Amino acid sequence: MKLIDQHCTHGAPALDPATIPARLAEVPEWQAIDGTIARDYAFPSYRATIAFVNAVASMAEAQNHHPDMTVGYRRCTVAYTTHSAGGALTDNDFICAARADAIYAQGPAA
């Protein structure tokens, strides 16, 4: 099943580090950095950036899995890790990464 079609689960176990490259291949713009996965997004305007941030926040609430986001003028960095798994990566991180990519692919909402 594709990541985008999955839902986050409470208590997801940490991934075996050997599986992370395969998961990253499913979200190719993301990079693994120090126990997180992160991606930078670019936008045509500040308003579009904030619309994306709000859409990701809504998705995060629905999935009960929240990213760290760094917001700037016409850009946003989204980073995921699973604190309940001791700061390790879980399937939840990759599910939400795929969902954030889908939001971005829809284009600016503002």
C-alpha atoms as one frame of an Amber mdcrd trajectory, in Angstrom:
protein
   0.000   0.000   0.000   1.298   3.472  -0.866   2.331   5.745   1.991  -0.286
   8.322   1.019  -3.021   5.719   1.526  -1.889   4.786   5.039  -2.746   6.390
   8.364  -0.534   7.026  11.360  -0.847   4.611  14.252  -0.308   5.275  17.922
   2.769   3.534  19.284   4.407   2.940  15.909   7.724   1.137  16.438  11.065
   2.591  15.402  12.159   1.505  11.953  15.197  -0.674  11.485  17.847   1.733
  10.115  18.377  -0.625   7.163  14.793   0.059   5.964  15.134   3.845   5.914
  16.703   4.121   2.404  13.751   2.209   0.929  11.288   4.479   2.732  13.179
   7.566   1.525  12.848   6.298  -2.046   9.077   6.653  -1.595   9.455  10.350
  -0.688  12.385  11.318  -2.923  12.683  14.996  -1.995  13.143  14.180   1.695
  16.486  13.672   3.414  17.365  11.783   6.579  19.315  14.047   8.926  20.175
  13.198  12.544  17.180  10.969  13.283  14.706  13.104  11.347  13.491  13.369
   7.805  13.190  16.858   6.360  12.265  18.656   3.173  12.397  22.265   2.033
   9.432  23.613   0.075   9.411  26.787  -2.052   6.356  28.948  -2.800   5.426
  31.827  -5.104   4.308  34.067  -2.219   4.206  34.370   1.542   0.446  33.828
   1.442   0.967  30.493  -0.369   3.564  29.510   2.225   1.140  30.137   5.073
  -1.659  28.295   3.249   0.664  25.272   2.995   1.636  25.539   6.675  -2.033
  25.624   7.668  -2.871  22.651   5.434   0.023  20.607   6.863  -1.051  21.581
  10.390  -4.578  20.364   9.656  -3.256  17.088   8.247  -0.956  16.681  11.269
  -3.890  17.106  13.636  -5.924  14.528  11.704  -3.008  12.060  11.787  -2.027
  12.998  15.377   1.583  13.264  14.213   3.078  16.737  14.241   6.156  18.043
  12.425   8.583  20.781  13.262   8.151  23.531  10.687  10.441  26.441   9.966
   8.618  29.151   8.057  10.138  31.969   6.054   9.175  34.240   3.223   8.210
  31.930   0.312   9.689  28.810   1.955   8.989  26.222   4.617  11.051  23.359
   5.984   9.110  20.420   7.388  10.852  17.876   9.623   9.494  14.691  11.160
  10.669  12.354  13.886   8.661  10.268  16.332   9.215  11.464  19.881   7.234
   8.570  21.366   9.709   6.175  19.696  12.633   7.863  21.407  13.265  10.313
  18.582  13.594   7.535  16.016  11.970   7.355  12.617   8.757   5.366  12.236
   6.340   4.700   9.405   4.294   7.644  10.738   7.052  10.044   9.678   7.045
   8.742   6.128   3.244   8.641   5.917   3.057  12.309   6.890   5.922  13.206
   4.554   3.972  11.690   1.664   0.861  13.555   2.744   2.780  16.865   2.948
   4.097  16.225  -0.565   0.535  15.674  -1.785  -0.555  18.978  -0.240   2.353
  20.727  -1.950   1.577  19.068  -5.298  -1.917  20.586  -5.192  -0.292  23.977
  -5.644  -0.721  27.225  -3.771  -4.093  27.713  -2.171  -3.575  31.451  -1.937
